[in-house]
């Protein structure tokens, strides 16, 4: 498709969920490069292009879990949306939490959307496919983050 | 129909509006849709003013589909007003426009649009994009209460 995000950053500590997400995205034959980060601290390093991530390119789309080790997803979201350069990057919250306080926090801090991970495999795959169809195939991103 | 509205379609182009509503209808997503034709009417509805004065302000909207180039008040002005008001700042707004101009794309993401979709020119692609977009925002996404 015409305007796929070049780089998709998946911040997910659960290896099974990360694998399922990548597999579902790849089944849709997307061309985006998927980078996986397993905790909030490294996600912030990546987004600041610091340390091991100094030579990375900023992502066009972030899929962000909330419950993460070290620094949680809420803090990562807050950092992204308060940074003049990063705030343009759409953040899809992808989490097992359906707590209203987490949903409210996310929207109040400018998450672009909030997806509760379904518990069973079939619905999980459907949700990821839906993310793919909307965020990879439909959405247009700003150039040169 | 204004009570319990779940989708607010803000679109001045009659044929684009018709195609959008048709595509949503095919997925049974247009039952609680309200179509307004300019930015002023959109603001009246969202803030219960003018012809919508007295409408309960409790928010039932799952998504606002917002065109940019419109008479009277532009989509960017509507977005700005939504995002700067505590009562409405967390309502999901998807810009749906023919503008591929990067300054428009950047401005919308800067103002906190949830996503930016360029209307596909080709009929089948337009139908598919609206159908994917509708299913995503009406079924998969969790909005704040």
Interface residues (C-beta under 8 A of the other chain):
Chain A: X3 X87 X88 X90 X98 X100 X103 X104 X107 X108 X110 X112 X113 X114 X115 X116 X127 X130 X131 X133 X134 X135 X137 X138 X139 X140 X141 X142 X143
Chain B: X89 X90 X92 X100 X102 X105 X106 X109 X110 X112 X114 X115 X116 X117 X118 X129 X132 X133 X135 X136 X137 X139 X140 X141 X142 X143 X144 X145
